Amino acid sequence: MSIGSYAGSQSSPIRRLTEHRTRWRVLVQTWPEQNGFQGRFVFEPDGSHPEGETREGPPLLSGTSREEVLRSAYDVPESRLRALLHSLG
């Protein structure tokens, strides 16, 4: 996994999407901040696609714990995840 790093970051897979004949793993990368945790969505192609195709979103999630950030990530509708994937390239 070649996800850009933040100090103390962890990545957790939350679902898969198929878009334009590519199957994507959707991960949430979380890291500690001064007043809690931040998180962002990361999209990685499943299978034998080049690693350069990983798409990393901006920090969109926050919470008091990693678990809270992950819970809010699970609540994001698939349509919004698809829109974010398209906006990243």
PyMOL Python script that loads the backbone (N, CA, C, O; Angstrom):
from pymol import cmd

cmd.read_pdbstr("""\
ATOM      1  N   MET A   1       0.842  -1.171   0.000  1.00  0.00           N
ATOM      2  CA  MET A   1       0.000   0.000   0.000  1.00  0.00           C
ATOM      3  C   MET A   1       0.890   1.238   0.000  1.00  0.00           C
ATOM      4  O   MET A   1       1.778   1.365   0.843  1.00  0.00           O
ATOM      5  N   SER A   2       0.662   2.126  -0.917  1.00  0.00           N
ATOM      6  CA  SER A   2       1.513   3.317  -0.997  1.00  0.00           C
ATOM      7  C   SER A   2       0.740   4.582  -0.641  1.00  0.00           C
ATOM      8  O   SER A   2       0.782   5.574  -1.370  1.00  0.00           O
ATOM      9  N   ILE A   3       0.054   4.539   0.456  1.00  0.00           N
ATOM     10  CA  ILE A   3      -0.744   5.679   0.893  1.00  0.00           C
ATOM     11  C   ILE A   3       0.174   6.710   1.540  1.00  0.00           C
ATOM     12  O   ILE A   3       1.026   6.370   2.361  1.00  0.00           O
ATOM     13  N   GLY A   4      -0.009   7.981   1.159  1.00  0.00           N
ATOM     14  CA  GLY A   4       0.746   9.068   1.790  1.00  0.00           C
ATOM     15  C   GLY A   4       0.562   8.998   3.297  1.00  0.00           C
ATOM     16  O   GLY A   4      -0.507   8.619   3.776  1.00  0.00           O
ATOM     17  N   SER A   5       1.585   9.356   4.040  1.00  0.00           N
ATOM     18  CA  SER A   5       1.488   9.116   5.471  1.00  0.00           C
ATOM     19  C   SER A   5       1.370  10.393   6.293  1.00  0.00           C
ATOM     20  O   SER A   5       1.905  11.449   5.954  1.00  0.00           O
ATOM     21  N   TYR A   6       0.655  10.239   7.369  1.00  0.00           N
ATOM     22  CA  TYR A   6       0.571  11.219   8.444  1.00  0.00           C
ATOM     23  C   TYR A   6       1.132  10.515   9.662  1.00  0.00           C
ATOM     24  O   TYR A   6       1.013   9.295   9.776  1.00  0.00           O
ATOM     25  N   ALA A   7       1.740  11.257  10.577  1.00  0.00           N
ATOM     26  CA  ALA A   7       2.306  10.639  11.776  1.00  0.00           C
ATOM     27  C   ALA A   7       1.225   9.870  12.532  1.00  0.00           C
ATOM     28  O   ALA A   7       0.167  10.412  12.849  1.00  0.00           O
ATOM     29  N   GLY A   8       1.503   8.618  12.809  1.00  0.00           N
ATOM     30  CA  GLY A   8       0.568   7.783  13.567  1.00  0.00           C
ATOM     31  C   GLY A   8      -0.659   7.344  12.797  1.00  0.00           C
ATOM     32  O   GLY A   8      -1.655   6.943  13.400  1.00  0.00           O
ATOM     33  N   SER A   9      -0.607   7.411  11.466  1.00  0.00           N
ATOM     34  CA  SER A   9      -1.797   7.069  10.678  1.00  0.00           C
ATOM     35  C   SER A   9      -2.029   5.564  10.606  1.00  0.00           C
ATOM     36  O   SER A   9      -1.095   4.766  10.678  1.00  0.00           O
ATOM     37  N   GLN A  10      -3.291   5.206  10.462  1.00  0.00           N
ATOM     38  CA  GLN A  10      -3.717   3.820  10.261  1.00  0.00           C
ATOM     39  C   GLN A  10      -4.743   3.821   9.144  1.00  0.00           C
ATOM     40  O   GLN A  10      -5.502   4.779   8.995  1.00  0.00           O
ATOM     41  N   SER A  11      -4.771   2.752   8.357  1.00  0.00           N
ATOM     42  CA  SER A  11      -5.742   2.629   7.276  1.00  0.00           C
ATOM     43  C   SER A  11      -6.622   1.410   7.505  1.00  0.00           C
ATOM     44  O   SER A  11      -6.149   0.350   7.913  1.00  0.00           O
ATOM     45  N   SER A  12      -7.927   1.585   7.230  1.00  0.00           N
ATOM     46  CA  SER A  12      -8.888   0.504   7.410  1.00  0.00           C
ATOM     47  C   SER A  12      -9.774   0.411   6.173  1.00  0.00           C
ATOM     48  O   SER A  12     -10.352   1.414   5.753  1.00  0.00           O
ATOM     49  N   PRO A  13      -9.890  -0.790   5.579  1.00  0.00           N
ATOM     50  CA  PRO A  13     -10.797  -0.946   4.445  1.00  0.00           C
ATOM     51  C   PRO A  13     -12.246  -0.902   4.927  1.00  0.00           C
ATOM     52  O   PRO A  13     -12.583  -1.484   5.958  1.00  0.00           O
ATOM     53  N   ILE A  14     -13.103  -0.201   4.169  1.00  0.00           N
ATOM     54  CA  ILE A  14     -14.508  -0.140   4.582  1.00  0.00           C
ATOM     55  C   ILE A  14     -15.475  -0.698   3.550  1.00  0.00           C
ATOM     56  O   ILE A  14     -16.575  -1.116   3.912  1.00  0.00           O
ATOM     57  N   ARG A  15     -15.092  -0.717   2.257  1.00  0.00           N
ATOM     58  CA  ARG A  15     -15.954  -1.314   1.229  1.00  0.00           C
ATOM     59  C   ARG A  15     -15.234  -1.360  -0.099  1.00  0.00           C
ATOM     60  O   ARG A  15     -14.086  -0.936  -0.225  1.00  0.00           O
ATOM     61  N   ARG A  16     -15.953  -1.896  -1.107  1.00  0.00           N
ATOM     62  CA  ARG A  16     -15.439  -1.947  -2.475  1.00  0.00           C
ATOM     63  C   ARG A  16     -16.459  -1.299  -3.405  1.00  0.00           C
ATOM     64  O   ARG A  16     -17.666  -1.348  -3.167  1.00  0.00           O
ATOM     65  N   LEU A  17     -15.941  -0.695  -4.467  1.00  0.00           N
ATOM     66  CA  LEU A  17     -16.783  -0.093  -5.504  1.00  0.00           C
ATOM     67  C   LEU A  17     -16.295  -0.591  -6.856  1.00  0.00           C
ATOM     68  O   LEU A  17     -15.102  -0.838  -7.033  1.00  0.00           O
ATOM     69  N   THR A  18     -17.203  -0.740  -7.807  1.00  0.00           N
ATOM     70  CA  THR A  18     -16.812  -1.013  -9.181  1.00  0.00           C
ATOM     71  C   THR A  18     -17.216   0.188 -10.010  1.00  0.00           C
ATOM     72  O   THR A  18     -18.380   0.591 -10.018  1.00  0.00           O
ATOM     73  N   GLU A  19     -16.245   0.756 -10.707  1.00  0.00           N
ATOM     74  CA  GLU A  19     -16.473   1.963 -11.493  1.00  0.00           C
ATOM     75  C   GLU A  19     -15.626   1.881 -12.758  1.00  0.00           C
ATOM     76  O   GLU A  19     -14.413   1.685 -12.680  1.00  0.00           O
ATOM     77  N   HIS A  20     -16.255   2.031 -13.920  1.00  0.00           N
ATOM     78  CA  HIS A  20     -15.566   1.978 -15.212  1.00  0.00           C
ATOM     79  C   HIS A  20     -14.682   0.732 -15.340  1.00  0.00           C
ATOM     80  O   HIS A  20     -13.502   0.827 -15.679  1.00  0.00           O
ATOM     81  N   ARG A  21     -15.257  -0.409 -15.071  1.00  0.00           N
ATOM     82  CA  ARG A  21     -14.584  -1.717 -15.188  1.00  0.00           C
ATOM     83  C   ARG A  21     -13.385  -1.868 -14.258  1.00  0.00           C
ATOM     84  O   ARG A  21     -12.568  -2.768 -14.454  1.00  0.00           O
ATOM     85  N   THR A  22     -13.266  -1.021 -13.266  1.00  0.00           N
ATOM     86  CA  THR A  22     -12.213  -1.157 -12.249  1.00  0.00           C
ATOM     87  C   THR A  22     -12.872  -1.367 -10.902  1.00  0.00           C
ATOM     88  O   THR A  22     -13.811  -0.659 -10.537  1.00  0.00           O
ATOM     89  N   ARG A  23     -12.374  -2.338 -10.175  1.00  0.00           N
ATOM     90  CA  ARG A  23     -12.860  -2.583  -8.815  1.00  0.00           C
ATOM     91  C   ARG A  23     -11.918  -1.847  -7.868  1.00  0.00           C
ATOM     92  O   ARG A  23     -10.702  -2.028  -7.926  1.00  0.00           O
ATOM     93  N   TRP A  24     -12.484  -1.016  -6.997  1.00  0.00           N
ATOM     94  CA  TRP A  24     -11.707  -0.183  -6.071  1.00  0.00           C
ATOM     95  C   TRP A  24     -11.929  -0.629  -4.636  1.00  0.00           C
ATOM     96  O   TRP A  24     -13.052  -0.931  -4.234  1.00  0.00           O
ATOM     97  N   ARG A  25     -10.846  -0.668  -3.868  1.00  0.00           N
ATOM     98  CA  ARG A  25     -10.955  -0.830  -2.410  1.00  0.00           C
ATOM     99  C   ARG A  25     -11.056   0.572  -1.837  1.00  0.00           C
ATOM    100  O   ARG A  25     -10.262   1.449  -2.175  1.00  0.00           O
ATOM    101  N   VAL A  26     -12.022   0.775  -0.979  1.00  0.00           N
ATOM    102  CA  VAL A  26     -12.180   2.067  -0.309  1.00  0.00           C
ATOM    103  C   VAL A  26     -11.656   1.910   1.112  1.00  0.00           C
ATOM    104  O   VAL A  26     -12.143   1.089   1.889  1.00  0.00           O
ATOM    105  N   LEU A  27     -10.651   2.717   1.429  1.00  0.00           N
ATOM    106  CA  LEU A  27     -10.057   2.691   2.765  1.00  0.00           C
ATOM    107  C   LEU A  27     -10.270   4.043   3.427  1.00  0.00           C
ATOM    108  O   LEU A  27     -10.496   5.054   2.762  1.00  0.00           O
ATOM    109  N   VAL A  28     -10.194   4.036   4.740  1.00  0.00           N
ATOM    110  CA  VAL A  28     -10.200   5.278   5.498  1.00  0.00           C
ATOM    111  C   VAL A  28      -8.870   5.345   6.233  1.00  0.00           C
ATOM    112  O   VAL A  28      -8.530   4.459   7.018  1.00  0.00           O
ATOM    113  N   GLN A  29      -8.137   6.396   5.968  1.00  0.00           N
ATOM    114  CA  GLN A  29      -6.873   6.636   6.666  1.00  0.00           C
ATOM    115  C   GLN A  29      -7.175   7.607   7.801  1.00  0.00           C
ATOM    116  O   GLN A  29      -7.747   8.674   7.577  1.00  0.00           O
ATOM    117  N   THR A  30      -6.789   7.234   9.016  1.00  0.00           N
ATOM    118  CA  THR A  30      -7.019   8.082  10.194  1.00  0.00           C
ATOM    119  C   THR A  30      -5.690   8.402  10.856  1.00  0.00           C
ATOM    120  O   THR A  30      -4.736   7.629  10.776  1.00  0.00           O
ATOM    121  N   TRP A  31      -5.646   9.548  11.506  1.00  0.00           N
ATOM    122  CA  TRP A  31      -4.436   9.958  12.233  1.00  0.00           C
ATOM    123  C   TRP A  31      -4.830  10.890  13.372  1.00  0.00           C
ATOM    124  O   TRP A  31      -5.837  11.593  13.291  1.00  0.00           O
ATOM    125  N   PRO A  32      -4.019  10.890  14.443  1.00  0.00           N
ATOM    126  CA  PRO A  32      -4.317  11.754  15.584  1.00  0.00           C
ATOM    127  C   PRO A  32      -3.993  13.212  15.279  1.00  0.00           C
ATOM    128  O   PRO A  32      -3.023  13.525  14.589  1.00  0.00           O
ATOM    129  N   GLU A  33      -4.818  14.073  15.801  1.00  0.00           N
ATOM    130  CA  GLU A  33      -4.622  15.530  15.752  1.00  0.00           C
ATOM    131  C   GLU A  33      -4.696  16.028  17.187  1.00  0.00           C
ATOM    132  O   GLU A  33      -4.968  15.249  18.101  1.00  0.00           O
ATOM    133  N   GLN A  34      -4.460  17.290  17.388  1.00  0.00           N
ATOM    134  CA  GLN A  34      -4.421  17.851  18.732  1.00  0.00           C
ATOM    135  C   GLN A  34      -5.717  17.606  19.514  1.00  0.00           C
ATOM    136  O   GLN A  34      -5.666  17.283  20.701  1.00  0.00           O
ATOM    137  N   ASN A  35      -6.864  17.755  18.870  1.00  0.00           N
ATOM    138  CA  ASN A  35      -8.150  17.626  19.577  1.00  0.00           C
ATOM    139  C   ASN A  35      -8.954  16.408  19.153  1.00  0.00           C
ATOM    140  O   ASN A  35     -10.182  16.436  19.232  1.00  0.00           O
ATOM    141  N   GLY A  36      -8.305  15.341  18.708  1.00  0.00           N
ATOM    142  CA  GLY A  36      -9.030  14.146  18.297  1.00  0.00           C
ATOM    143  C   GLY A  36      -8.348  13.471  17.118  1.00  0.00           C
ATOM    144  O   GLY A  36      -7.127  13.319  17.093  1.00  0.00           O
ATOM    145  N   PHE A  37      -9.160  13.066  16.136  1.00  0.00           N
ATOM    146  CA  PHE A  37      -8.645  12.351  14.970  1.00  0.00           C
ATOM    147  C   PHE A  37      -9.224  12.934  13.694  1.00  0.00           C
ATOM    148  O   PHE A  37     -10.345  13.444  13.677  1.00  0.00           O
ATOM    149  N   GLN A  38      -8.444  12.851  12.628  1.00  0.00           N
ATOM    150  CA  GLN A  38      -8.865  13.249  11.294  1.00  0.00           C
ATOM    151  C   GLN A  38      -8.874  11.997  10.424  1.00  0.00           C
ATOM    152  O   GLN A  38      -8.258  10.988  10.765  1.00  0.00           O
ATOM    153  N   GLY A  39      -9.577  12.075   9.302  1.00  0.00           N
ATOM    154  CA  GLY A  39      -9.593  10.942   8.389  1.00  0.00           C
ATOM    155  C   GLY A  39      -9.864  11.379   6.965  1.00  0.00           C
ATOM    156  O   GLY A  39     -10.408  12.454   6.714  1.00  0.00           O
ATOM    157  N   ARG A  40      -9.468  10.517   6.035  1.00  0.00           N
ATOM    158  CA  ARG A  40      -9.746  10.769   4.624  1.00  0.00           C
ATOM    159  C   ARG A  40      -9.971   9.438   3.932  1.00  0.00           C
ATOM    160  O   ARG A  40      -9.552   8.386   4.413  1.00  0.00           O
ATOM    161  N   PHE A  41     -10.647   9.508   2.783  1.00  0.00           N
ATOM    162  CA  PHE A  41     -10.887   8.324   1.971  1.00  0.00           C
ATOM    163  C   PHE A  41      -9.720   8.123   1.013  1.00  0.00           C
ATOM    164  O   PHE A  41      -9.180   9.078   0.456  1.00  0.00           O
ATOM    165  N   VAL A  42      -9.347   6.868   0.837  1.00  0.00           N
ATOM    166  CA  VAL A  42      -8.299   6.485  -0.104  1.00  0.00           C
ATOM    167  C   VAL A  42      -8.891   5.377  -0.977  1.00  0.00           C
ATOM    168  O   VAL A  42      -9.496   4.433  -0.469  1.00  0.00           O
ATOM    169  N   PHE A  43      -8.714   5.499  -2.281  1.00  0.00           N
ATOM    170  CA  PHE A  43      -9.227   4.528  -3.239  1.00  0.00           C
ATOM    171  C   PHE A  43      -8.047   3.824  -3.896  1.00  0.00           C
ATOM    172  O   PHE A  43      -7.186   4.468  -4.496  1.00  0.00           O
ATOM    173  N   GLU A  44      -8.011   2.493  -3.780  1.00  0.00           N
ATOM    174  CA  GLU A  44      -6.942   1.704  -4.388  1.00  0.00           C
ATOM    175  C   GLU A  44      -7.561   0.701  -5.346  1.00  0.00           C
ATOM    176  O   GLU A  44      -8.532   0.030  -4.996  1.00  0.00           O
ATOM    177  N   PRO A  45      -7.008   0.587  -6.561  1.00  0.00           N
ATOM    178  CA  PRO A  45      -7.520  -0.430  -7.476  1.00  0.00           C
ATOM    179  C   PRO A  45      -7.244  -1.830  -6.933  1.00  0.00           C
ATOM    180  O   PRO A  45      -6.148  -2.114  -6.450  1.00  0.00           O
ATOM    181  N   ASP A  46      -8.244  -2.695  -7.017  1.00  0.00           N
ATOM    182  CA  ASP A  46      -8.072  -4.094  -6.651  1.00  0.00           C
ATOM    183  C   ASP A  46      -7.374  -4.811  -7.795  1.00  0.00           C
ATOM    184  O   ASP A  46      -7.595  -4.466  -8.956  1.00  0.00           O
ATOM    185  N   GLY A  47      -6.562  -5.769  -7.509  1.00  0.00           N
ATOM    186  CA  GLY A  47      -5.966  -6.581  -8.562  1.00  0.00           C
ATOM    187  C   GLY A  47      -4.608  -6.092  -9.004  1.00  0.00           C
ATOM    188  O   GLY A  47      -3.832  -5.563  -8.209  1.00  0.00           O
ATOM    189  N   SER A  48      -4.330  -6.275 -10.285  1.00  0.00           N
ATOM    190  CA  SER A  48      -2.979  -6.046 -10.799  1.00  0.00           C
ATOM    191  C   SER A  48      -2.824  -4.697 -11.497  1.00  0.00           C
ATOM    192  O   SER A  48      -2.084  -4.595 -12.475  1.00  0.00           O
ATOM    193  N   HIS A  49      -3.497  -3.678 -11.017  1.00  0.00           N
ATOM    194  CA  HIS A  49      -3.336  -2.338 -11.589  1.00  0.00           C
ATOM    195  C   HIS A  49      -2.089  -1.683 -11.001  1.00  0.00           C
ATOM    196  O   HIS A  49      -1.690  -2.013  -9.884  1.00  0.00           O
ATOM    197  N   PRO A  50      -1.476  -0.772 -11.726  1.00  0.00           N
ATOM    198  CA  PRO A  50      -0.293  -0.086 -11.184  1.00  0.00           C
ATOM    199  C   PRO A  50      -0.624   0.666  -9.903  1.00  0.00           C
ATOM    200  O   PRO A  50      -1.705   1.239  -9.765  1.00  0.00           O
ATOM    201  N   GLU A  51       0.327   0.657  -8.964  1.00  0.00           N
ATOM    202  CA  GLU A  51       0.108   1.346  -7.687  1.00  0.00           C
ATOM    203  C   GLU A  51      -0.088   2.834  -7.857  1.00  0.00           C
ATOM    204  O   GLU A  51      -0.693   3.470  -6.994  1.00  0.00           O
ATOM    205  N   GLY A  52       0.409   3.419  -8.950  1.00  0.00           N
ATOM    206  CA  GLY A  52       0.278   4.846  -9.180  1.00  0.00           C
ATOM    207  C   GLY A  52      -1.155   5.318  -9.303  1.00  0.00           C
ATOM    208  O   GLY A  52      -1.411   6.522  -9.306  1.00  0.00           O
ATOM    209  N   GLU A  53      -2.100   4.386  -9.405  1.00  0.00           N
ATOM    210  CA  GLU A  53      -3.497   4.761  -9.562  1.00  0.00           C
ATOM    211  C   GLU A  53      -4.213   5.005  -8.238  1.00  0.00           C
ATOM    212  O   GLU A  53      -5.400   5.331  -8.235  1.00  0.00           O
ATOM    213  N   THR A  54      -3.524   4.854  -7.128  1.00  0.00           N
ATOM    214  CA  THR A  54      -4.152   5.126  -5.833  1.00  0.00           C
ATOM    215  C   THR A  54      -4.588   6.587  -5.793  1.00  0.00           C
ATOM    216  O   THR A  54      -3.832   7.480  -6.176  1.00  0.00           O
ATOM    217  N   ARG A  55      -5.803   6.820  -5.329  1.00  0.00           N
ATOM    218  CA  ARG A  55      -6.342   8.179  -5.251  1.00  0.00           C
ATOM    219  C   ARG A  55      -6.637   8.509  -3.799  1.00  0.00           C
ATOM    220  O   ARG A  55      -7.373   7.788  -3.124  1.00  0.00           O
ATOM    221  N   GLU A  56      -6.063   9.595  -3.328  1.00  0.00           N
ATOM    222  CA  GLU A  56      -6.188   9.998  -1.929  1.00  0.00           C
ATOM    223  C   GLU A  56      -6.989  11.278  -1.831  1.00  0.00           C
ATOM    224  O   GLU A  56      -6.644  12.281  -2.456  1.00  0.00           O
ATOM    225  N   GLY A  57      -8.057  11.250  -1.052  1.00  0.00           N
ATOM    226  CA  GLY A  57      -8.885  12.436  -0.873  1.00  0.00           C
ATOM    227  C   GLY A  57      -8.341  13.341   0.217  1.00  0.00           C
ATOM    228  O   GLY A  57      -7.417  12.979   0.945  1.00  0.00           O
ATOM    229  N   PRO A  58      -8.923  14.511   0.315  1.00  0.00           N
ATOM    230  CA  PRO A  58      -8.527  15.442   1.377  1.00  0.00           C
ATOM    231  C   PRO A  58      -9.120  15.003   2.720  1.00  0.00           C
ATOM    232  O   PRO A  58     -10.039  14.185   2.751  1.00  0.00           O
ATOM    233  N   PRO A  59      -8.606  15.537   3.817  1.00  0.00           N
ATOM    234  CA  PRO A  59      -9.208  15.226   5.119  1.00  0.00           C
ATOM    235  C   PRO A  59     -10.652  15.730   5.159  1.00  0.00           C
ATOM    236  O   PRO A  59     -10.897  16.935   5.113  1.00  0.00           O
ATOM    237  N   LEU A  60     -11.597  14.807   5.243  1.00  0.00           N
ATOM    238  CA  LEU A  60     -13.019  15.160   5.265  1.00  0.00           C
ATOM    239  C   LEU A  60     -13.713  14.721   6.549  1.00  0.00           C
ATOM    240  O   LEU A  60     -14.831  15.151   6.832  1.00  0.00           O
ATOM    241  N   LEU A  61     -13.056  13.873   7.319  1.00  0.00           N
ATOM    242  CA  LEU A  61     -13.690  13.273   8.490  1.00  0.00           C
ATOM    243  C   LEU A  61     -12.955  13.691   9.753  1.00  0.00           C
ATOM    244  O   LEU A  61     -11.738  13.882   9.740  1.00  0.00           O
ATOM    245  N   SER A  62     -13.693  13.830  10.833  1.00  0.00           N
ATOM    246  CA  SER A  62     -13.057  14.125  12.122  1.00  0.00           C
ATOM    247  C   SER A  62     -13.899  13.536  13.240  1.00  0.00           C
ATOM    248  O   SER A  62     -15.097  13.303  13.082  1.00  0.00           O
ATOM    249  N   GLY A  63     -13.252  13.302  14.365  1.00  0.00           N
ATOM    250  CA  GLY A  63     -13.950  12.755  15.516  1.00  0.00           C
ATOM    251  C   GLY A  63     -13.040  12.725  16.723  1.00  0.00           C
ATOM    252  O   GLY A  63     -11.863  13.075  16.637  1.00  0.00           O
ATOM    253  N   THR A  64     -13.590  12.304  17.848  1.00  0.00           N
ATOM    254  CA  THR A  64     -12.811  12.249  19.077  1.00  0.00           C
ATOM    255  C   THR A  64     -11.967  10.984  19.176  1.00  0.00           C
ATOM    256  O   THR A  64     -11.069  10.901  20.013  1.00  0.00           O
ATOM    257  N   SER A  65     -12.254   9.985  18.317  1.00  0.00           N
ATOM    258  CA  SER A  65     -11.503   8.730  18.319  1.00  0.00           C
ATOM    259  C   SER A  65     -11.452   8.177  16.896  1.00  0.00           C
ATOM    260  O   SER A  65     -12.210   8.610  16.028  1.00  0.00           O
ATOM    261  N   ARG A  66     -10.557   7.220  16.665  1.00  0.00           N
ATOM    262  CA  ARG A  66     -10.505   6.549  15.357  1.00  0.00           C
ATOM    263  C   ARG A  66     -11.839   5.883  15.059  1.00  0.00           C
ATOM    264  O   ARG A  66     -12.340   5.934  13.936  1.00  0.00           O
ATOM    265  N   GLU A  67     -12.405   5.257  16.086  1.00  0.00           N
ATOM    266  CA  GLU A  67     -13.658   4.535  15.908  1.00  0.00           C
ATOM    267  C   GLU A  67     -14.775   5.478  15.466  1.00  0.00           C
ATOM    268  O   GLU A  67     -15.597   5.113  14.626  1.00  0.00           O
ATOM    269  N   GLU A  68     -14.810   6.677  16.021  1.00  0.00           N
ATOM    270  CA  GLU A  68     -15.830   7.655  15.628  1.00  0.00           C
ATOM    271  C   GLU A  68     -15.641   8.082  14.173  1.00  0.00           C
ATOM    272  O   GLU A  68     -16.616   8.235  13.437  1.00  0.00           O
ATOM    273  N   VAL A  69     -14.396   8.272  13.763  1.00  0.00           N
ATOM    274  CA  VAL A  69     -14.120   8.628  12.369  1.00  0.00           C
ATOM    275  C   VAL A  69     -14.567   7.493  11.443  1.00  0.00           C
ATOM    276  O   VAL A  69     -15.186   7.743  10.409  1.00  0.00           O
ATOM    277  N   LEU A  70     -14.253   6.248  11.812  1.00  0.00           N
ATOM    278  CA  LEU A  70     -14.662   5.107  10.993  1.00  0.00           C
ATOM    279  C   LEU A  70     -16.174   4.966  10.930  1.00  0.00           C
ATOM    280  O   LEU A  70     -16.724   4.664   9.871  1.00  0.00           O
ATOM    281  N   ARG A  71     -16.846   5.179  12.045  1.00  0.00           N
ATOM    282  CA  ARG A  71     -18.315   5.107  12.037  1.00  0.00           C
ATOM    283  C   ARG A  71     -18.900   6.132  11.079  1.00  0.00           C
ATOM    284  O   ARG A  71     -19.829   5.826  10.331  1.00  0.00           O
ATOM    285  N   SER A  72     -18.361   7.348  11.096  1.00  0.00           N
ATOM    286  CA  SER A  72     -18.884   8.371  10.190  1.00  0.00           C
ATOM    287  C   SER A  72     -18.558   8.025   8.736  1.00  0.00           C
ATOM    288  O   SER A  72     -19.333   8.358   7.839  1.00  0.00           O
ATOM    289  N   ALA A  73     -17.424   7.363   8.488  1.00  0.00           N
ATOM    290  CA  ALA A  73     -17.076   6.944   7.123  1.00  0.00           C
ATOM    291  C   ALA A  73     -18.065   5.900   6.603  1.00  0.00           C
ATOM    292  O   ALA A  73     -18.454   5.939   5.436  1.00  0.00           O
ATOM    293  N   TYR A  74     -18.472   4.966   7.467  1.00  0.00           N
ATOM    294  CA  TYR A  74     -19.447   3.951   7.058  1.00  0.00           C
ATOM    295  C   TYR A  74     -20.796   4.578   6.714  1.00  0.00           C
ATOM    296  O   TYR A  74     -21.558   4.008   5.934  1.00  0.00           O
ATOM    297  N   ASP A  75     -21.097   5.734   7.280  1.00  0.00           N
ATOM    298  CA  ASP A  75     -22.377   6.402   7.030  1.00  0.00           C
ATOM    299  C   ASP A  75     -22.419   7.173   5.711  1.00  0.00           C
ATOM    300  O   ASP A  75     -23.490   7.602   5.281  1.00  0.00           O
ATOM    301  N   VAL A  76     -21.263   7.354   5.063  1.00  0.00           N
ATOM    302  CA  VAL A  76     -21.224   8.106   3.805  1.00  0.00           C
ATOM    303  C   VAL A  76     -21.860   7.248   2.711  1.00  0.00           C
ATOM    304  O   VAL A  76     -21.451   6.105   2.506  1.00  0.00           O
ATOM    305  N   PRO A  77     -22.855   7.790   2.011  1.00  0.00           N
ATOM    306  CA  PRO A  77     -23.526   7.010   0.962  1.00  0.00           C
ATOM    307  C   PRO A  77     -22.573   6.667  -0.190  1.00  0.00           C
ATOM    308  O   PRO A  77     -21.634   7.408  -0.482  1.00  0.00           O
ATOM    309  N   GLU A  78     -22.838   5.537  -0.827  1.00  0.00           N
ATOM    310  CA  GLU A  78     -22.014   5.101  -1.947  1.00  0.00           C
ATOM    311  C   GLU A  78     -21.985   6.150  -3.060  1.00  0.00           C
ATOM    312  O   GLU A  78     -20.957   6.329  -3.713  1.00  0.00           O
ATOM    313  N   SER A  79     -23.084   6.832  -3.277  1.00  0.00           N
ATOM    314  CA  SER A  79     -23.114   7.859  -4.334  1.00  0.00           C
ATOM    315  C   SER A  79     -22.106   8.972  -4.047  1.00  0.00           C
ATOM    316  O   SER A  79     -21.483   9.495  -4.972  1.00  0.00           O
ATOM    317  N   ARG A  80     -21.943   9.331  -2.790  1.00  0.00           N
ATOM    318  CA  ARG A  80     -20.966  10.372  -2.443  1.00  0.00           C
ATOM    319  C   ARG A  80     -19.533   9.857  -2.618  1.00  0.00           C
ATOM    320  O   ARG A  80     -18.654  10.600  -3.055  1.00  0.00           O
ATOM    321  N   LEU A  81     -19.302   8.595  -2.279  1.00  0.00           N
ATOM    322  CA  LEU A  81     -17.978   8.004  -2.479  1.00  0.00           C
ATOM    323  C   LEU A  81     -17.630   7.969  -3.969  1.00  0.00           C
ATOM    324  O   LEU A  81     -16.500   8.267  -4.357  1.00  0.00           O
ATOM    325  N   ARG A  82     -18.614   7.600  -4.801  1.00  0.00           N
ATOM    326  CA  ARG A  82     -18.384   7.582  -6.248  1.00  0.00           C
ATOM    327  C   ARG A  82     -18.050   8.991  -6.765  1.00  0.00           C
ATOM    328  O   ARG A  82     -17.154   9.154  -7.593  1.00  0.00           O
ATOM    329  N   ALA A  83     -18.762   9.986  -6.281  1.00  0.00           N
ATOM    330  CA  ALA A  83     -18.497  11.373  -6.698  1.00  0.00           C
ATOM    331  C   ALA A  83     -17.089  11.798  -6.283  1.00  0.00           C
ATOM    332  O   ALA A  83     -16.384  12.457  -7.048  1.00  0.00           O
ATOM    333  N   LEU A  84     -16.682  11.420  -5.071  1.00  0.00           N
ATOM    334  CA  LEU A  84     -15.344  11.761  -4.606  1.00  0.00           C
ATOM    335  C   LEU A  84     -14.294  11.053  -5.459  1.00  0.00           C
ATOM    336  O   LEU A  84     -13.299  11.666  -5.845  1.00  0.00           O
ATOM    337  N   LEU A  85     -14.503   9.776  -5.755  1.00  0.00           N
ATOM    338  CA  LEU A  85     -13.568   9.032  -6.609  1.00  0.00           C
ATOM    339  C   LEU A  85     -13.404   9.737  -7.961  1.00  0.00           C
ATOM    340  O   LEU A  85     -12.280   9.912  -8.433  1.00  0.00           O
ATOM    341  N   HIS A  86     -14.510  10.142  -8.581  1.00  0.00           N
ATOM    342  CA  HIS A  86     -14.457  10.825  -9.871  1.00  0.00           C
ATOM    343  C   HIS A  86     -13.729  12.165  -9.748  1.00  0.00           C
ATOM    344  O   HIS A  86     -12.979  12.537 -10.651  1.00  0.00           O
ATOM    345  N   SER A  87     -13.928  12.878  -8.677  1.00  0.00           N
ATOM    346  CA  SER A  87     -13.301  14.192  -8.512  1.00  0.00           C
ATOM    347  C   SER A  87     -11.783  14.095  -8.349  1.00  0.00           C
ATOM    348  O   SER A  87     -11.060  15.062  -8.587  1.00  0.00           O
ATOM    349  N   LEU A  88     -11.311  12.911  -7.938  1.00  0.00           N
ATOM    350  CA  LEU A  88      -9.874  12.730  -7.714  1.00  0.00           C
ATOM    351  C   LEU A  88      -9.130  12.276  -8.965  1.00  0.00           C
ATOM    352  O   LEU A  88      -7.916  12.073  -8.933  1.00  0.00           O
ATOM    353  N   GLY A  89      -9.847  12.121 -10.043  1.00  0.00           N
ATOM    354  CA  GLY A  89      -9.147  11.785 -11.287  1.00  0.00           C
ATOM    355  C   GLY A  89      -9.776  10.698 -12.021  1.00  0.00           C
ATOM    356  O   GLY A  89      -9.293  10.312 -13.085  1.00  0.00           O
TER     357      GLY A  89
END
""", "prot")
cmd.dss("prot")
cmd.show_as("cartoon", "prot")
cmd.util.cbc("prot")
cmd.orient("prot")
